[in-house]
Amino acid sequence: MRDAYIVTSVRTPGCRRAKGAFKDTRPDDLLAFILMAAMEKNGKIETKEIDDIMIGCSFPEAEQGLNIGRMASQIAGFPVTVSGATVSRFCSSGLEAIAQASLRVMAGWSEITIGGGVESMTFVPIPGYMPRPHPEYSREHADLYASMGITAENVANRYQISRADQDAFAYESQMKSAKAQKEGLFSEIVPTPASRYVRQDNGTYKKETFIQATDDGVRAGTTLEGLAKLHPVFALGGSVTAGNSSQTTDGAAVSIIASDTAVKKYGLTPIAKLKMYTTIGCEPDEMGVGPRYAIPKLLHLAGLKTSDIGLWEINEAFASQALYCIRELGLADRMDSININGGAIALGHPLGCTGAKLCATLLTNMQRKGVQYGVESMCIGGGMGAAALFELCG
């Protein structure tokens, strides 16, 4: 198969659900903006050259329904000939979309595609508006529909991940993110228009637009003492708290993917190749262990070892599951290469966007540090893991 080159990878800020800067901004507007921002940043490709747009969305309904992969591209102004689709693999939806868009290039079906993800957890909260678990099956297999927080408690209990260790991990995530913000390291972010409704003197509301340039969930003032005071939110006597769990967030991210032929034709500068992507299933009631199985499968397919990987983005759905996976993978002594700008505990986990968001962050850091190989991985609701391998170009 041909190589698939990522030539642009960008994201909006991630903003807190219901309280953050994007709480009044429609997800199709977020996605439409970042699609055009990616095209403008690249500057060498016209929108008519894009063959297909694949977008991940965990809960594609309401304002992010109706095939947002197609709708948002039309809102953005792409020609009617540019097709689009939406895919859901829950927490890996954005990465799944990038992988599927890349496969079209690898197979020779397309020369230039876009893969990305979007989620407004403000507009469509977990688990969507009309969940309908199977009535008979769920009696015997309720674990398939279990709250993600309960699965995080299961991981903590089964694998002895202490509350103190979870809080310490969460603290480090906040500190790394605060430091990265202060140093301007999130260069993959495109300052994004956001909406807000301001009450007027006559009692009506006026829609205003402002620019949001940073992730608004980072808590630079976090302390271990403060984290220790938080109560468990999923189980009496549990250890999983709001402070050591990922933030629910709104955001969008996309990557432009091109063939070698397109790279030469348009004079593009590749950032990285998507070398490998894989998924694997695990027990639904401990879905957070997914990366512990997906990463070894990925490395086996690629013929690499953990020591070959220079940077890791392992999604912090919960501190308990992230810590468990890091330890089981033998990476506990390599924390300086994992989530180096912090993770979802500080920056948020906008579900269907996260896979695309982490791709943009990982590639930015690979470029900055000159790292040959980087891996992105996450756990997935329902009991799965996903992982992707990227190789830096140039």
C-alpha positions as CSV (number, residue, x, y, z in Angstrom):
1,M,0.0,0.0,0.0
2,R,1.0,3.6,-0.5
3,D,2.1,5.9,2.4
4,A,-0.4,8.3,3.9
5,Y,1.2,11.7,4.9
6,I,-0.3,14.0,7.4
7,V,0.4,17.5,6.1
8,T,-1.6,19.6,8.5
9,S,-3.0,18.8,12.0
10,V,-4.8,21.4,14.0
11,R,-7.4,21.7,16.8
12,T,-9.6,24.2,18.5
13,P,-9.1,24.8,22.2
14,G,-10.9,22.3,24.5
15,C,-13.4,24.1,26.7
16,R,-15.4,22.9,29.7
17,R,-18.8,21.4,29.2
18,A,-21.7,23.8,30.2
19,K,-19.3,26.3,31.8
20,G,-16.6,26.9,29.3
21,A,-16.1,29.2,26.3
22,F,-17.9,27.0,23.8
23,K,-21.0,26.3,25.8
24,D,-23.1,28.4,23.4
25,T,-21.2,27.4,20.3
26,R,-22.7,24.8,18.0
27,P,-20.5,21.8,17.3
28,D,-21.1,22.1,13.5
29,D,-19.7,25.6,13.7
30,L,-16.7,24.5,15.6
31,L,-16.0,21.8,13.0
32,A,-16.7,24.0,10.1
33,F,-14.2,26.6,11.4
34,I,-11.4,24.1,12.1
35,L,-11.9,22.5,8.7
36,M,-11.3,25.8,6.9
37,A,-8.5,26.8,9.4
38,A,-6.7,23.6,8.4
39,M,-7.0,24.5,4.7
40,E,-5.8,28.0,5.3
41,K,-2.9,26.9,7.4
42,N,-1.8,24.5,4.7
43,G,-2.3,27.2,2.0
44,K,-1.4,25.0,-1.0
45,I,-4.5,23.0,-1.5
46,E,-7.9,24.2,-2.8
47,T,-11.0,22.8,-1.1
48,K,-12.0,21.2,-4.4
49,E,-9.0,18.9,-4.2
50,I,-10.3,17.2,-1.0
51,D,-11.9,13.9,-2.0
52,D,-13.6,13.0,1.3
53,I,-14.0,14.1,4.9
54,M,-14.3,11.6,7.7
55,I,-15.3,12.9,11.1
56,G,-15.5,11.1,14.4
57,C,-18.3,11.8,16.8
58,S,-19.2,9.7,19.8
59,F,-22.8,10.7,20.0
60,P,-23.8,11.9,16.5
61,E,-27.2,13.3,17.3
62,A,-29.0,16.6,17.8
63,E,-26.7,19.6,16.8
64,Q,-23.9,17.2,16.0
65,G,-26.2,14.7,14.1
66,L,-27.4,14.5,10.6
67,N,-24.0,13.3,9.4
68,I,-22.0,16.2,10.7
69,G,-19.0,15.2,8.6
70,R,-21.0,16.2,5.5
71,M,-23.0,19.1,7.0
72,A,-20.1,20.9,8.6
73,S,-18.1,20.8,5.4
74,Q,-20.9,22.5,3.5
75,I,-21.3,25.1,6.3
76,A,-17.6,25.7,5.9
77,G,-17.9,26.4,2.2
78,F,-16.4,23.2,0.7
79,P,-17.7,22.5,-2.8
80,V,-20.7,20.2,-3.0
81,T,-18.6,17.6,-4.7
82,V,-16.6,17.0,-1.5
83,S,-18.2,14.1,0.3
84,G,-18.3,13.5,4.0
85,A,-19.1,10.9,6.6
86,T,-19.4,10.4,10.4
87,V,-18.0,7.5,12.4
88,S,-18.4,6.5,16.0
89,R,-16.0,4.4,18.0
90,F,-16.8,6.3,21.1
91,C,-13.5,7.6,22.6
92,S,-11.5,6.7,19.6
93,S,-13.8,8.2,17.0
94,G,-11.5,11.0,16.0
95,L,-8.5,8.6,15.6
96,E,-10.7,6.1,13.7
97,A,-11.7,8.8,11.3
98,I,-8.1,9.7,10.7
99,A,-7.3,6.0,10.1
100,Q,-10.2,5.5,7.7
101,A,-9.3,8.7,5.8
102,S,-5.7,7.5,5.6
103,L,-6.7,4.1,4.4
104,R,-8.4,5.7,1.4
105,V,-5.1,7.3,0.5
106,M,-3.1,4.1,1.2
107,A,-5.5,2.1,-1.0
108,G,-5.2,4.5,-3.9
109,W,-8.9,5.5,-3.7
110,S,-8.1,9.1,-2.9
111,E,-5.2,11.5,-3.2
112,I,-6.2,14.0,-0.4
113,T,-8.6,13.4,2.4
114,I,-9.4,14.9,5.8
115,G,-9.9,13.0,9.0
116,G,-10.9,14.5,12.3
117,G,-13.3,14.6,15.2
118,V,-15.8,16.8,17.0
119,E,-17.8,16.6,20.2
120,S,-19.9,19.1,22.1
121,M,-20.6,17.5,25.5
122,T,-22.6,20.7,26.3
123,F,-25.1,20.1,23.5
124,V,-25.1,16.3,23.7
125,P,-24.1,15.0,27.1
126,I,-23.2,11.4,27.8
127,P,-25.0,9.0,27.0
128,G,-26.9,11.0,24.3
129,Y,-30.5,11.9,24.5
130,M,-32.2,8.6,23.7
131,P,-30.1,5.6,25.0
132,R,-32.0,2.4,24.6
133,P,-30.0,-0.6,26.2
134,H,-31.2,-4.0,25.0
135,P,-33.8,-5.0,27.7
136,E,-33.1,-8.8,27.8
137,Y,-29.3,-8.7,27.1
138,S,-28.6,-6.0,29.7
139,R,-30.0,-8.3,32.4
140,E,-27.1,-10.6,32.0
141,H,-24.6,-8.2,30.6
142,A,-25.2,-4.9,32.4
143,D,-21.5,-4.3,32.4
144,L,-21.6,-3.4,28.7
145,Y,-23.7,-0.4,29.6
146,A,-21.8,0.5,32.8
147,S,-20.9,4.1,33.7
148,M,-17.3,4.8,32.7
149,G,-16.8,6.0,36.2
150,I,-17.7,2.6,37.6
151,T,-15.3,0.9,35.2
152,A,-12.6,3.3,36.5
153,E,-13.4,2.2,40.1
154,N,-13.2,-1.4,39.0
155,V,-9.7,-0.9,37.6
156,A,-8.6,0.9,40.8
157,N,-9.9,-1.9,43.0
158,R,-8.8,-4.9,40.9
159,Y,-5.3,-3.6,40.2
160,Q,-4.6,-1.7,43.5
161,I,-4.3,1.8,42.1
162,S,-4.4,3.9,45.2
163,R,-6.3,7.2,45.7
164,A,-3.0,8.9,46.5
165,D,-1.4,7.7,43.3
166,Q,-4.4,8.7,41.2
167,D,-4.3,12.2,42.8
168,A,-0.6,12.5,42.2
169,F,-1.1,11.6,38.6
170,A,-3.9,14.1,38.2
171,Y,-1.7,16.8,39.9
172,E,1.1,16.2,37.4
173,S,-1.3,16.4,34.5
174,Q,-2.4,19.9,35.7
175,M,1.1,21.1,36.3
176,K,2.4,19.9,32.9
177,S,-0.5,21.5,31.1
178,A,-0.2,24.8,33.0
179,K,3.5,24.9,32.2
180,A,2.9,24.1,28.5
181,Q,0.3,26.9,28.3
182,K,2.7,29.4,30.0
183,E,5.4,28.4,27.5
184,G,3.2,28.6,24.5
185,L,3.7,24.9,23.5
186,F,0.1,24.3,22.3
187,S,0.9,25.6,18.8
188,E,-1.5,23.1,17.2
189,I,-4.4,25.2,18.6
190,V,-6.1,27.7,16.2
191,P,-7.8,30.6,18.0
192,T,-11.4,29.9,17.4
193,P,-14.6,32.0,17.2
194,A,-17.0,31.3,20.0
195,S,-20.6,32.4,20.6
196,R,-22.2,33.8,23.7
197,Y,-25.7,35.2,24.4
198,V,-25.7,38.4,26.4
199,R,-28.8,39.6,28.1
200,Q,-29.9,43.1,27.0
201,D,-31.6,45.8,29.1
202,N,-34.9,44.9,27.5
203,G,-34.7,41.3,28.5
204,T,-33.8,39.9,25.1
205,Y,-30.5,38.1,24.4
206,K,-28.0,39.2,21.8
207,K,-25.5,36.7,20.2
208,E,-22.0,37.9,20.4
209,T,-18.8,36.4,19.0
210,F,-15.4,36.3,20.6
211,I,-12.1,34.5,20.1
212,Q,-11.0,31.6,22.3
213,A,-7.3,30.8,22.0
214,T,-6.6,28.5,25.0
215,D,-7.9,25.4,26.7
216,D,-10.0,26.8,29.5
217,G,-10.1,23.8,31.9
218,V,-6.5,23.9,33.1
219,R,-6.2,24.5,36.8
220,A,-2.8,25.9,37.5
221,G,-3.6,26.3,41.2
222,T,-4.3,22.6,41.7
223,T,-2.7,21.1,44.9
224,L,-2.4,17.6,46.2
225,E,-4.2,18.8,49.4
226,G,-7.1,20.1,47.4
227,L,-7.4,16.9,45.3
228,A,-7.4,14.9,48.5
229,K,-10.4,16.7,49.8
230,L,-12.6,15.8,46.9
231,H,-15.3,13.1,47.4
232,P,-15.6,10.0,45.2
233,V,-18.4,10.5,42.7
234,F,-19.1,7.0,41.4
235,A,-19.0,4.7,44.4
236,L,-19.3,5.0,48.2
237,G,-15.8,4.6,49.6
238,G,-14.4,4.8,46.1
239,S,-11.3,6.6,44.9
240,V,-12.3,8.1,41.6
241,T,-13.1,11.8,41.9
242,A,-13.8,14.7,39.6
243,G,-10.2,15.8,40.2
244,N,-8.6,12.6,39.0
245,S,-11.0,12.0,36.1
246,S,-11.0,13.6,32.6
247,Q,-12.9,16.8,32.1
248,T,-16.0,16.7,29.9
249,T,-15.2,19.1,27.1
250,D,-16.2,20.7,23.8
251,G,-13.9,20.8,20.8
252,A,-12.9,19.8,17.3
253,A,-9.7,18.8,15.5
254,V,-8.8,17.7,11.9
255,S,-5.8,16.5,9.9
256,I,-5.2,16.8,6.2
257,I,-3.9,13.5,4.7
258,A,-2.2,13.3,1.3
259,S,-0.6,10.7,-1.0
260,D,3.0,10.9,-2.1
261,T,1.7,11.9,-5.5
262,A,-0.3,14.8,-4.0
263,V,2.7,15.9,-1.8
264,K,4.9,16.2,-4.9
265,K,2.1,17.8,-7.1
266,Y,1.2,20.5,-4.6
267,G,4.6,21.0,-3.0
268,L,3.3,20.0,0.4
269,T,5.5,19.5,3.5
270,P,4.6,16.3,5.3
271,I,4.6,16.2,9.1
272,A,4.4,12.5,9.6
273,K,3.1,9.2,8.2
274,L,0.4,7.2,9.8
275,K,2.2,3.9,9.9
276,M,-0.2,1.6,11.8
277,Y,-3.6,1.7,13.6
278,T,-5.2,-1.1,15.5
279,T,-8.1,-1.8,17.9
280,I,-8.8,-4.6,20.4
281,G,-11.6,-5.6,22.7
282,C,-11.4,-6.1,26.5
283,E,-13.9,-6.7,29.3
284,P,-16.5,-3.9,29.3
285,D,-16.5,-3.5,33.1
286,E,-12.9,-2.5,33.0
287,M,-12.8,-0.8,29.7
288,G,-10.0,1.5,30.8
289,V,-7.4,-1.2,30.4
290,G,-7.8,-1.0,26.6
291,P,-4.4,0.7,25.9
292,R,-2.6,-2.0,27.9
293,Y,-3.7,-4.5,25.1
294,A,-3.9,-2.2,22.1
295,I,-0.3,-0.9,22.3
296,P,1.4,-4.3,22.4
297,K,-0.8,-5.4,19.4
298,L,0.2,-2.2,17.6
299,L,3.9,-2.6,18.3
300,H,3.8,-6.3,17.3
301,L,2.2,-5.4,13.9
302,A,4.9,-2.7,13.4
303,G,7.8,-4.8,14.5
304,L,8.8,-2.3,17.2
305,K,9.4,-2.3,20.9
306,T,8.3,0.3,23.6
307,S,11.9,1.5,23.6
308,D,11.6,2.6,20.0
309,I,8.8,5.0,20.8
310,G,10.0,8.5,21.7
311,L,6.7,10.1,22.7
312,W,3.3,8.8,23.9
313,E,-0.1,10.2,24.2
314,I,-2.1,7.9,26.4
315,N,-5.5,9.4,27.0
316,E,-6.3,10.1,30.6
317,A,-9.9,9.1,30.7
318,F,-9.3,8.4,34.4
319,A,-6.1,8.4,36.4
320,S,-6.7,4.9,37.6
321,Q,-6.8,3.3,34.1
322,A,-4.0,5.5,32.7
323,L,-1.7,4.5,35.6
324,Y,-2.6,0.9,35.3
325,C,-1.8,0.8,31.6
326,I,1.5,2.7,32.0
327,R,2.6,0.3,34.7
328,E,1.6,-2.8,32.8
329,L,3.4,-1.6,29.7
330,G,6.6,-1.1,31.6
331,L,6.6,2.7,31.1
332,A,6.5,3.9,34.7
333,D,10.1,5.0,34.4
334,R,9.4,6.9,31.2
335,M,6.9,9.5,32.5
336,D,8.9,12.3,30.8
337,S,7.8,10.9,27.4
338,I,4.1,10.4,28.2
339,N,1.6,13.2,27.8
340,I,4.4,15.7,28.1
341,N,2.0,18.7,27.9
342,G,-0.5,17.1,30.3
343,G,-3.5,15.1,29.4
344,A,-7.3,14.9,29.5
345,I,-7.5,15.4,33.3
346,A,-6.3,18.9,32.7
347,L,-7.1,19.5,29.0
348,G,-10.4,17.6,28.7
349,H,-11.7,14.6,26.8
350,P,-14.2,15.8,24.2
351,L,-15.0,12.1,23.3
352,G,-15.3,11.9,19.5
353,C,-12.7,14.7,19.1
354,T,-10.1,13.3,21.4
355,G,-8.4,10.9,18.9
356,A,-8.0,13.8,16.4
357,K,-7.0,16.2,19.2
358,L,-4.3,13.9,20.5
359,C,-3.0,13.4,17.0
360,A,-2.4,17.2,16.6
361,T,-0.7,17.4,19.9
362,L,1.5,14.4,19.4
363,L,2.7,15.5,16.0
364,T,3.4,19.0,17.2
365,N,5.5,17.6,20.0
366,M,7.2,15.1,17.7
367,Q,8.3,17.9,15.5
368,R,9.4,20.1,18.3
369,K,11.6,17.3,19.8
370,G,12.6,15.6,16.6
371,V,11.2,12.2,17.7
372,Q,11.0,9.5,15.0
373,Y,8.1,7.5,16.4
374,G,5.1,8.5,18.5
375,V,2.1,6.5,19.7
376,E,-1.4,7.6,20.5
377,S,-3.7,5.3,22.5
378,M,-6.9,5.4,24.4
379,C,-9.5,3.2,26.1
380,I,-13.0,3.0,24.6
381,G,-16.4,2.7,26.2
382,G,-18.0,-0.8,25.8
383,G,-14.6,-2.4,26.4
384,M,-12.0,-1.6,23.7
385,G,-8.6,0.0,23.2
386,A,-7.1,1.7,20.1
387,A,-3.6,2.7,19.2
388,A,-1.9,4.4,16.3
389,L,1.8,4.7,15.3
390,F,3.1,7.8,13.6
391,E,6.6,8.3,12.0
392,L,8.0,11.8,11.7
393,C,9.0,13.0,8.2
394,G,12.1,14.9,7.3
